[in-house]
Amino acid sequence: MQVQQEVRGRTLVIRLDREDKRNAIDGAMAAGIDAALNRLDDDPDLWVGVITGTPSVFCAGTDIKDGSGEPTQRGGEYGIIRRQRRTPLIAAVEGPALGGGFEIALACDMIVAAETAVFGLPESRRGLVATSGALFRAPRALPLNVARQLLITGDTLSARRAYDLGVVNEVTATGGALHAALATADKICASSLTSVRESLAAVNALTAADDNLGWEITARAKDTITASADMSEGVDAFFERREPRWTGR
């Protein structure tokens, strides 16, 4: 199974387990994430979710060779990106969270990261554009100039830098992200479920209109990129393991 589920008390741990592909998301993995989050949304005995990867990598984003499949009915891209959740979800990150991997973390309510964690949006180096929320969620979560830097240079943020900028809630020693995320989950479970859900709903309502605009802008950018020669060149260069030769067309 590419996506493992484990119940710990009132917390559902969702583990991405495709380490040989750096936990890159293909259609089967997206369906697994969707199924796990459907369970989290629908089971009244589950009050918190934690999504994590393997010890060396959180997620490298979309599987460029096979694609990530069609958006799911309830979750959208990767089964998570457009999901309207009422149950808190924490990302526990060890190692790289790049491209769609960072976008998965940004779709969560909190991020706990080990010192090994690295966050980045390398799409521009492949002739692509972030299409799973980062075009508007990164500028929302980070200072605007930092978000721009990640989006147009492919630079990365260390866990400590991401914490200092406010996008990461807690930094742990290597191997400690899941443990710390579960400790935070226990704190949430000590609160009223009704209070937690209503608080999340209120916060999410504040950004709902911005999300609609963000998806419109993302769709326009995606259409332009899809029609470009640079996208084809970037993908070809990736598979041929060479530097791309950009034309700006």
PASEBA-1860 file (N, C-alpha, C; in nm, 3 decimals):
! residues 249
1> MQVQQEVR> 0.084/-0.121/0.000/0.000/0.000/0.000/0.087/0.125/0.000 ~ 0.058/0.218/-0.091/0.136/0.341/-0.099/0.098/0.442/0.007 ~ -0.022/0.427/0.063/-0.069/0.516/0.170/-0.115/0.429/0.286 ~ -0.046/0.442/0.399/-0.078/0.362/0.517/-0.166/0.444/0.612 ~ -0.255/0.376/0.682/-0.340/0.440/0.782/-0.319/0.371/0.916 ~ -0.311/0.451/1.021/-0.298/0.397/1.156/-0.374/0.486/1.253 ~ -0.459/0.426/1.334/-0.535/0.501/1.433/-0.460/0.497/1.566 ~ -0.436/0.615/1.621/-0.375/0.627/1.753/-0.468/0.710/1.840
9> GRTLVIRL> -0.549/0.642/1.921/-0.650/0.712/2.000/-0.753/0.775/1.909 ~ -0.765/0.906/1.915/-0.858/0.979/1.828/-0.789/1.040/1.707 ~ -0.665/1.002/1.684/-0.586/1.059/1.574/-0.563/0.955/1.465 ~ -0.583/0.995/1.340/-0.553/0.910/1.225/-0.420/0.954/1.166 ~ -0.324/0.863/1.164/-0.194/0.890/1.101/-0.199/0.837/0.958 ~ -0.170/0.925/0.863/-0.170/0.892/0.721/-0.025/0.900/0.673 ~ 0.028/0.788/0.628/0.170/0.782/0.592/0.187/0.759/0.442 ~ 0.256/0.851/0.376/0.292/0.833/0.235/0.409/0.737/0.230
17> DREDKRNA> 0.395/0.626/0.156/0.495/0.520/0.163/0.531/0.471/0.022 ~ 0.601/0.556/-0.049/0.651/0.522/-0.183/0.793/0.578/-0.194 ~ 0.875/0.539/-0.100/1.005/0.604/-0.083/1.095/0.585/-0.204 ~ 1.080/0.473/-0.277/1.164/0.452/-0.394/1.138/0.556/-0.502 ~ 1.022/0.622/-0.495/0.988/0.732/-0.587/0.983/0.865/-0.513 ~ 1.049/0.871/-0.398/1.051/0.993/-0.315/0.908/1.038/-0.279 ~ 0.822/0.941/-0.261/0.681/0.966/-0.227/0.612/1.059/-0.328 ~ 0.658/1.054/-0.453/0.590/1.130/-0.558/0.449/1.075/-0.577
25> IDGAMAAG> 0.355/1.164/-0.605/0.214/1.128/-0.609/0.175/1.082/-0.749 ~ 0.132/0.956/-0.761/0.068/0.909/-0.883/-0.081/0.891/-0.856 ~ -0.155/0.840/-0.952/-0.299/0.828/-0.936/-0.339/0.739/-0.820 ~ -0.268/0.627/-0.803/-0.302/0.535/-0.694/-0.276/0.598/-0.558 ~ -0.167/0.674/-0.549/-0.136/0.737/-0.422/-0.236/0.847/-0.389 ~ -0.276/0.924/-0.491/-0.377/1.027/-0.469/-0.507/0.965/-0.421 ~ -0.545/0.852/-0.480/-0.667/0.783/-0.437/-0.654/0.735/-0.293 ~ -0.534/0.692/-0.253/-0.512/0.648/-0.117/-0.522/0.762/-0.017
33> IDAALNRL> -0.467/0.878/-0.053/-0.480/0.996/0.033/-0.626/1.036/0.046 ~ -0.696/1.034/-0.066/-0.838/1.070/-0.066/-0.918/0.978/0.026 ~ -0.894/0.847/0.016/-0.967/0.751/0.099/-0.939/0.774/0.247 ~ -0.812/0.800/0.280/-0.777/0.823/0.420/-0.843/0.949/0.474 ~ -0.845/1.054/0.394/-0.905/1.179/0.441/-1.057/1.171/0.442 ~ -1.115/1.091/0.353/-1.260/1.067/0.362/-1.292/0.999/0.495 ~ -1.210/0.903/0.533/-1.229/0.835/0.662/-1.217/0.936/0.776 ~ -1.116/1.022/0.770/-1.097/1.123/0.874/-1.217/1.215/0.885
41> DDDPDLWV> -1.272/1.254/0.771/-1.388/1.344/0.770/-1.514/1.276/0.821 ~ -1.528/1.147/0.795/-1.656/1.078/0.816/-1.665/1.001/0.947 ~ -1.553/0.966/1.008/-1.556/0.885/1.130/-1.566/0.977/1.252 ~ -1.675/0.974/1.327/-1.692/1.065/1.440/-1.593/1.038/1.554 ~ -1.527/0.923/1.552/-1.431/0.892/1.657/-1.292/0.947/1.627 ~ -1.273/1.003/1.508/-1.144/1.061/1.470/-1.153/1.212/1.478 ~ -1.069/1.271/1.561/-1.077/1.415/1.586/-0.963/1.494/1.521 ~ -0.854/1.427/1.486/-0.737/1.494/1.429/-0.672/1.399/1.329
49> GVITGTPS> -0.610/1.455/1.225/-0.531/1.377/1.133/-0.387/1.427/1.130 ~ -0.294/1.336/1.106/-0.153/1.370/1.084/-0.111/1.303/0.955 ~ -0.058/1.379/0.861/-0.007/1.324/0.737/0.144/1.337/0.737 ~ 0.212/1.226/0.707/0.357/1.224/0.712/0.412/1.141/0.597 ~ 0.542/1.140/0.582/0.606/1.061/0.478/0.691/0.952/0.539 ~ 0.802/0.921/0.475/0.897/0.823/0.524/1.014/0.895/0.592 ~ 1.105/0.825/0.658/1.210/0.893/0.732/1.297/0.988/0.650 ~ 1.312/0.961/0.519/1.404/1.042/0.440/1.336/1.147/0.354
57> VFCAGTDI> 1.205/1.136/0.333/1.139/1.230/0.243/0.990/1.240/0.277 ~ 0.940/1.363/0.274/0.796/1.383/0.292/0.725/1.357/0.159 ~ 0.754/1.438/0.058/0.691/1.418/-0.073/0.757/1.506/-0.176 ~ 0.787/1.449/-0.293/0.850/1.523/-0.403/0.749/1.579/-0.501 ~ 0.620/1.572/-0.468/0.518/1.629/-0.556/0.468/1.529/-0.658 ~ 0.420/1.579/-0.771/0.362/1.494/-0.874/0.465/1.402/-0.937 ~ 0.426/1.279/-0.963/0.507/1.187/-1.040/0.507/1.237/-1.185 ~ 0.618/1.293/-1.227/0.623/1.357/-1.359/0.601/1.255/-1.471
65> KDGSGEPT> 0.646/1.134/-1.452/0.629/1.032/-1.556/0.484/0.988/-1.569 ~ 0.420/0.953/-1.459/0.287/0.893/-1.464/0.173/0.989/-1.432 ~ 0.206/1.107/-1.379/0.102/1.201/-1.342/0.036/1.161/-1.210 ~ -0.046/1.251/-1.156/-0.107/1.229/-1.025/-0.254/1.188/-1.035 ~ -0.300/1.154/-1.155/-0.439/1.114/-1.172/-0.534/1.233/-1.172 ~ -0.661/1.205/-1.190/-0.762/1.310/-1.191/-0.789/1.359/-1.048 ~ -0.824/1.487/-1.033/-0.864/1.535/-0.900/-0.980/1.452/-0.846 ~ -0.979/1.426/-0.717/-1.085/1.347/-0.658/-1.207/1.435/-0.629
73> QRGGEYGI> -1.321/1.371/-0.616/-1.445/1.447/-0.598/-1.445/1.531/-0.472 ~ -1.396/1.476/-0.363/-1.401/1.547/-0.236/-1.272/1.622/-0.204 ~ -1.161/1.576/-0.261/-1.034/1.635/-0.221/-0.964/1.719/-0.325 ~ -1.004/1.706/-0.451/-0.932/1.777/-0.556/-0.796/1.713/-0.583 ~ -0.699/1.793/-0.621/-0.565/1.744/-0.652/-0.508/1.666/-0.533 ~ -0.448/1.552/-0.563/-0.385/1.464/-0.462/-0.485/1.415/-0.357 ~ -0.613/1.440/-0.375/-0.712/1.400/-0.275/-0.718/1.490/-0.153 ~ -0.641/1.601/-0.155/-0.631/1.687/-0.037/-0.639/1.835/-0.065
81> IRRQRRTP> -0.590/1.879/-0.181/-0.561/2.021/-0.202/-0.685/2.110/-0.194 ~ -0.799/2.065/-0.245/-0.920/2.149/-0.242/-1.023/2.098/-0.142 ~ -0.984/2.011/-0.054/-1.078/1.949/0.040/-1.130/2.053/0.140 ~ -1.261/2.049/0.161/-1.325/2.133/0.262/-1.333/2.052/0.391 ~ -1.231/2.067/0.476/-1.222/1.985/0.597/-1.281/2.056/0.718 ~ -1.337/1.977/0.809/-1.377/2.027/0.940/-1.287/1.969/1.049 ~ -1.206/1.871/1.014/-1.119/1.804/1.110/-0.976/1.853/1.092 ~ -0.909/1.893/1.199/-0.772/1.945/1.186/-0.677/1.843/1.126
89> LIAAVEGP> -0.582/1.893/1.047/-0.483/1.808/0.982/-0.345/1.871/0.999 ~ -0.252/1.792/1.049/-0.115/1.837/1.076/-0.020/1.765/0.981 ~ 0.070/1.839/0.919/0.176/1.778/0.837/0.298/1.755/0.925 ~ 0.349/1.633/0.927/0.472/1.599/0.999/0.579/1.570/0.895 ~ 0.675/1.659/0.880/0.765/1.658/0.765/0.907/1.619/0.806 ~ 0.958/1.512/0.746/1.099/1.474/0.753/1.153/1.480/0.611 ~ 1.266/1.545/0.590/1.326/1.550/0.457/1.252/1.646/0.365 ~ 1.275/1.634/0.234/1.221/1.730/0.138/1.069/1.727/0.126
97> ALGGGFEI> 1.010/1.845/0.119/0.870/1.865/0.080/0.875/1.965/-0.034 ~ 0.876/1.913/-0.156/0.903/1.995/-0.273/0.785/1.995/-0.369 ~ 0.764/2.107/-0.436/0.655/2.116/-0.533/0.523/2.082/-0.468 ~ 0.455/1.980/-0.524/0.329/1.938/-0.468/0.339/1.890/-0.324 ~ 0.458/1.844/-0.283/0.477/1.806/-0.144/0.464/1.924/-0.050 ~ 0.520/2.037/-0.089/0.504/2.160/-0.011/0.358/2.206/-0.017 ~ 0.296/2.189/-0.132/0.156/2.229/-0.146/0.064/2.145/-0.057 ~ 0.097/2.016/-0.039/0.022/1.933/0.055/0.037/1.989/0.196
105> ALACDMIV> 0.160/2.023/0.234/0.182/2.079/0.367/0.107/2.211/0.385 ~ 0.106/2.295/0.282/0.034/2.422/0.290/-0.117/2.404/0.300 ~ -0.167/2.289/0.253/-0.310/2.260/0.262/-0.351/2.213/0.400 ~ -0.253/2.184/0.487/-0.281/2.140/0.623/-0.299/2.262/0.715 ~ -0.342/2.236/0.837/-0.366/2.344/0.933/-0.241/2.382/1.009 ~ -0.148/2.288/1.025/-0.022/2.313/1.094/0.086/2.227/1.031 ~ 0.212/2.271/1.048/0.326/2.195/0.999/0.426/2.178/1.111 ~ 0.463/2.053/1.138/0.573/2.020/1.228/0.685/1.963/1.142
113> AAETAVFG> 0.805/2.014/1.158/0.914/1.975/1.068/1.038/1.936/1.146 ~ 1.101/1.828/1.105/1.231/1.790/1.160/1.339/1.881/1.100 ~ 1.454/1.881/1.164/1.564/1.965/1.116/1.607/1.930/0.974 ~ 1.577/1.808/0.931/1.613/1.765/0.795/1.517/1.818/0.689 ~ 1.405/1.874/0.730/1.303/1.916/0.634/1.352/2.031/0.547 ~ 1.311/2.024/0.421/1.342/2.129/0.323/1.215/2.155/0.244 ~ 1.181/2.283/0.227/1.059/2.321/0.157/1.094/2.401/0.033 ~ 1.030/2.368/-0.080/1.060/2.441/-0.202/0.957/2.420/-0.310
121> LPESRRGL> 0.962/2.507/-0.410/0.872/2.504/-0.525/0.958/2.511/-0.651 ~ 1.009/2.397/-0.697/1.105/2.397/-0.807/1.044/2.398/-0.946 ~ 0.913/2.421/-0.957/0.846/2.408/-1.087/0.908/2.496/-1.195 ~ 0.950/2.619/-1.160/1.002/2.710/-1.262/1.127/2.655/-1.329 ~ 1.201/2.571/-1.259/1.322/2.512/-1.317/1.291/2.399/-1.414 ~ 1.165/2.362/-1.420/1.122/2.256/-1.511/1.026/2.309/-1.617 ~ 1.013/2.439/-1.627/0.922/2.496/-1.725/0.777/2.482/-1.684 ~ 0.751/2.464/-1.556/0.616/2.443/-1.506/0.576/2.557/-1.414
129> VATSGALF> 0.457/2.548/-1.358/0.409/2.644/-1.260/0.336/2.566/-1.152 ~ 0.342/2.614/-1.030/0.273/2.546/-0.920/0.122/2.552/-0.944 ~ 0.057/2.436/-0.947/-0.085/2.432/-0.982/-0.173/2.378/-0.870 ~ -0.115/2.348/-0.753/-0.194/2.290/-0.646/-0.200/2.381/-0.524 ~ -0.215/2.509/-0.552/-0.244/2.605/-0.446/-0.131/2.697/-0.406 ~ -0.007/2.666/-0.443/0.105/2.745/-0.393/0.108/2.887/-0.448 ~ 0.049/2.910/-0.566/0.052/3.046/-0.621/-0.018/3.146/-0.531 ~ -0.114/3.098/-0.449/-0.178/3.190/-0.355/-0.158/3.152/-0.209
137> RAPRALPL> -0.135/3.025/-0.180/-0.113/2.986/-0.041/0.028/3.021/0.007 ~ 0.127/3.014/-0.080/0.262/3.052/-0.039/0.269/3.200/-0.003 ~ 0.215/3.293/-0.086/0.216/3.434/-0.045/0.131/3.461/0.080 ~ 0.034/3.376/0.108/-0.047/3.392/0.228/0.030/3.347/0.352 ~ 0.107/3.240/0.339/0.175/3.183/0.454/0.312/3.246/0.480 ~ 0.373/3.304/0.377/0.508/3.356/0.385/0.510/3.505/0.352 ~ 0.616/3.577/0.392/0.631/3.713/0.342/0.630/3.713/0.189 ~ 0.571/3.814/0.130/0.549/3.816/-0.015/0.678/3.798/-0.094
145> NVARQLLI> 0.784/3.868/-0.055/0.908/3.857/-0.131/0.970/3.719/-0.121 ~ 0.952/3.652/-0.007/1.003/3.516/0.008/0.924/3.421/-0.080 ~ 0.792/3.439/-0.082/0.709/3.354/-0.168/0.748/3.372/-0.314 ~ 0.768/3.496/-0.356/0.812/3.522/-0.494/0.944/3.449/-0.522 ~ 1.037/3.459/-0.427/1.168/3.396/-0.446/1.154/3.247/-0.469 ~ 1.073/3.180/-0.388/1.057/3.036/-0.404/0.993/3.003/-0.538 ~ 0.894/3.081/-0.578/0.818/3.051/-0.699/0.898/3.075/-0.827 ~ 0.990/3.170/-0.828/1.056/3.204/-0.954/1.204/3.169/-0.959
153> TGDTLSAR> 1.261/3.122/-0.847/1.401/3.080/-0.849/1.419/2.930/-0.823 ~ 1.322/2.868/-0.761/1.338/2.729/-0.722/1.419/2.712/-0.595 ~ 1.451/2.823/-0.526/1.523/2.813/-0.400/1.440/2.737/-0.296 ~ 1.507/2.692/-0.189/1.439/2.617/-0.084/1.455/2.687/0.051 ~ 1.370/2.646/0.145/1.378/2.693/0.283/1.412/2.576/0.374 ~ 1.505/2.599/0.465/1.530/2.498/0.568/1.415/2.500/0.668 ~ 1.407/2.395/0.749/1.303/2.390/0.851/1.313/2.509/0.945 ~ 1.434/2.543/0.987/1.452/2.653/1.081/1.411/2.786/1.019
161> RAYDLGVV> 1.448/2.807/0.893/1.409/2.931/0.825/1.257/2.938/0.809 ~ 1.196/2.826/0.774/1.050/2.822/0.759/0.981/2.849/0.893 ~ 1.040/2.801/1.001/0.985/2.829/1.134/0.997/2.978/1.165 ~ 1.113/3.037/1.138/1.133/3.179/1.166/1.037/3.267/1.087 ~ 0.999/3.219/0.967/0.907/3.295/0.883/0.760/3.268/0.916 ~ 0.735/3.170/1.002/0.598/3.146/1.049/0.519/3.040/0.976 ~ 0.577/2.975/0.877/0.501/2.873/0.803/0.507/2.738/0.873 ~ 0.612/2.715/0.952/0.626/2.593/1.032/0.597/2.626/1.177
169> NEVTATGG> 0.519/2.539/1.242/0.480/2.563/1.381/0.585/2.516/1.482 ~ 0.658/2.410/1.448/0.754/2.353/1.543/0.863/2.281/1.466 ~ 0.987/2.295/1.513/1.101/2.222/1.456/1.150/2.122/1.559 ~ 1.177/2.000/1.513/1.222/1.893/1.603/1.356/1.838/1.557 ~ 1.414/1.754/1.640/1.533/1.680/1.598/1.495/1.582/1.488 ~ 1.594/1.536/1.414/1.571/1.438/1.309/1.497/1.316/1.366 ~ 1.392/1.275/1.295/1.313/1.161/1.339/1.204/1.194/1.438 ~ 1.192/1.321/1.477/1.096/1.357/1.581/0.970/1.424/1.534
177> ALHAALAT> 0.953/1.444/1.403/0.838/1.522/1.355/0.705/1.455/1.388 ~ 0.695/1.325/1.363/0.568/1.256/1.389/0.535/1.257/1.538 ~ 0.634/1.231/1.622/0.610/1.231/1.767/0.558/1.367/1.813 ~ 0.620/1.475/1.763/0.577/1.608/1.803/0.438/1.640/1.748 ~ 0.411/1.596/1.625/0.278/1.619/1.567/0.171/1.546/1.647 ~ 0.202/1.425/1.692/0.105/1.349/1.773/0.083/1.416/1.908 ~ 0.188/1.478/1.963/0.171/1.551/2.088/0.079/1.671/2.068 ~ 0.093/1.740/1.955/0.002/1.850/1.924/-0.139/1.799/1.902
185> ADKICASS> -0.152/1.684/1.837/-0.284/1.623/1.817/-0.351/1.594/1.952 ~ -0.273/1.546/2.048/-0.329/1.519/2.181/-0.380/1.648/2.245 ~ -0.309/1.758/2.225/-0.355/1.886/2.279/-0.488/1.927/2.215 ~ -0.500/1.904/2.085/-0.625/1.937/2.016/-0.738/1.851/2.071 ~ -0.710/1.723/2.093/-0.812/1.631/2.143/-0.856/1.665/2.286 ~ -0.774/1.742/2.358/-0.813/1.786/2.491/-0.911/1.903/2.486 ~ -0.931/1.959/2.368/-1.026/2.068/2.349/-1.161/2.013/2.305 ~ -1.263/2.098/2.313/-1.396/2.060/2.265/-1.393/2.041/2.115
193> LTSVRESL> -1.443/1.928/2.067/-1.448/1.901/1.923/-1.531/2.008/1.853 ~ -1.642/2.046/1.913/-1.727/2.149/1.852/-1.652/2.281/1.843 ~ -1.581/2.318/1.948/-1.505/2.444/1.947/-1.396/2.441/1.840 ~ -1.326/2.328/1.831/-1.219/2.316/1.732/-1.275/2.330/1.591 ~ -1.382/2.259/1.562/-1.437/2.261/1.427/-1.493/2.399/1.391 ~ -1.559/2.463/1.485/-1.614/2.595/1.455/-1.505/2.699/1.439 ~ -1.398/2.685/1.516/-1.285/2.777/1.501/-1.219/2.762/1.365 ~ -1.197/2.637/1.323/-1.139/2.614/1.191/-1.231/2.665/1.081
201> AAVNALTA> -1.361/2.641/1.096/-1.456/2.686/0.994/-1.453/2.837/0.981 ~ -1.441/2.907/1.094/-1.437/3.054/1.090/-1.311/3.103/1.020 ~ -1.198/3.044/1.054/-1.072/3.085/0.990/-1.076/3.056/0.840 ~ -1.127/2.939/0.803/-1.133/2.903/0.661/-1.228/2.993/0.584 ~ -1.336/3.038/0.649/-1.431/3.126/0.582/-1.366/3.259/0.545 ~ -1.267/3.301/0.623/-1.200/3.429/0.596/-1.123/3.426/0.465 ~ -1.077/3.308/0.424/-0.995/3.297/0.304/-1.069/3.235/0.186 ~ -1.195/3.201/0.203/-1.268/3.130/0.097/-1.274/3.212/-0.032
209> ADDNLGWE> -1.307/3.341/-0.022/-1.316/3.424/-0.142/-1.180/3.437/-0.210 ~ -1.075/3.452/-0.130/-0.940/3.460/-0.187/-0.902/3.330/-0.258 ~ -0.946/3.217/-0.203/-0.918/3.089/-0.268/-0.982/3.082/-0.407 ~ -1.105/3.129/-0.419/-1.173/3.126/-0.549/-1.094/3.205/-0.653 ~ -1.049/3.324/-0.615/-0.967/3.404/-0.706/-0.835/3.334/-0.734 ~ -0.777/3.275/-0.630/-0.649/3.205/-0.647/-0.658/3.092/-0.747 ~ -0.768/3.016/-0.744/-0.784/2.906/-0.839/-0.806/2.958/-0.981 ~ -0.876/3.070/-0.996/-0.893/3.129/-1.130/-0.758/3.171/-1.188
217> ITARAKDT> -0.676/3.236/-1.106/-0.544/3.280/-1.151/-0.455/3.160/-1.182 ~ -0.463/3.058/-1.099/-0.384/2.936/-1.122/-0.423/2.871/-1.254 ~ -0.552/2.865/-1.283/-0.598/2.803/-1.407/-0.544/2.879/-1.529 ~ -0.542/3.012/-1.521/-0.489/3.090/-1.633/-0.340/3.064/-1.652 ~ -0.267/3.061/-1.542/-0.122/3.035/-1.551/-0.096/2.895/-1.607 ~ -0.175/2.799/-1.562/-0.159/2.662/-1.609/-0.186/2.652/-1.759 ~ -0.289/2.721/-1.808/-0.320/2.717/-1.952/-0.204/2.773/-2.033 ~ -0.146/2.884/-1.986/-0.035/2.945/-2.059/0.086/2.852/-2.060
225> ITASADMS> 0.117/2.793/-1.946/0.233/2.704/-1.937/0.213/2.580/-2.025 ~ 0.093/2.523/-2.021/0.066/2.401/-2.097/0.088/2.422/-2.247 ~ 0.061/2.543/-2.294/0.076/2.573/-2.436/0.217/2.617/-2.474 ~ 0.308/2.622/-2.377/0.440/2.679/-2.404/0.541/2.573/-2.449 ~ 0.640/2.619/-2.526/0.751/2.532/-2.564/0.841/2.504/-2.444 ~ 0.850/2.599/-2.351/0.935/2.581/-2.234/0.890/2.462/-2.148 ~ 0.760/2.438/-2.140/0.714/2.324/-2.062/0.765/2.194/-2.123 ~ 0.752/2.179/-2.252/0.801/2.058/-2.318/0.951/2.042/-2.300
233> EGVDAFFE> 1.023/2.152/-2.311/1.168/2.149/-2.296/1.205/2.111/-2.152 ~ 1.136/2.167/-2.056/1.167/2.138/-1.916/1.145/1.993/-1.882 ~ 1.036/1.935/-1.928/1.008/1.795/-1.901/1.109/1.705/-1.973 ~ 1.139/1.738/-2.098/1.238/1.659/-2.172/1.373/1.663/-2.101 ~ 1.414/1.781/-2.058/1.543/1.795/-1.991/1.546/1.715/-1.861 ~ 1.435/1.711/-1.790/1.427/1.636/-1.665/1.454/1.488/-1.691 ~ 1.387/1.432/-1.789/1.403/1.289/-1.817/1.537/1.256/-1.882 ~ 1.592/1.354/-1.955/1.722/1.333/-2.020/1.839/1.370/-1.929
241> RREPRWTG> 1.807/1.416/-1.807/1.907/1.451/-1.707/2.009/1.553/-1.759 ~ 1.957/1.659/-1.816/2.043/1.766/-1.867/1.984/1.901/-1.830 ~ 2.060/2.005/-1.850/2.011/2.140/-1.825/1.915/2.181/-1.937 ~ 1.802/2.242/-1.903/1.709/2.283/-2.008/1.763/2.401/-2.089 ~ 1.718/2.411/-2.214/1.753/2.522/-2.301/1.627/2.604/-2.325 ~ 1.608/2.706/-2.243/1.484/2.783/-2.248/1.479/2.877/-2.367 ~ 1.361/2.896/-2.421/1.341/2.991/-2.531/1.249/3.105/-2.491 ~ 1.179/3.091/-2.379/1.085/3.195/-2.338/0.957/3.193/-2.419
249> R> 0.929/3.081/-2.487/0.808/3.071/-2.568/0.722/2.953/-2.518
END
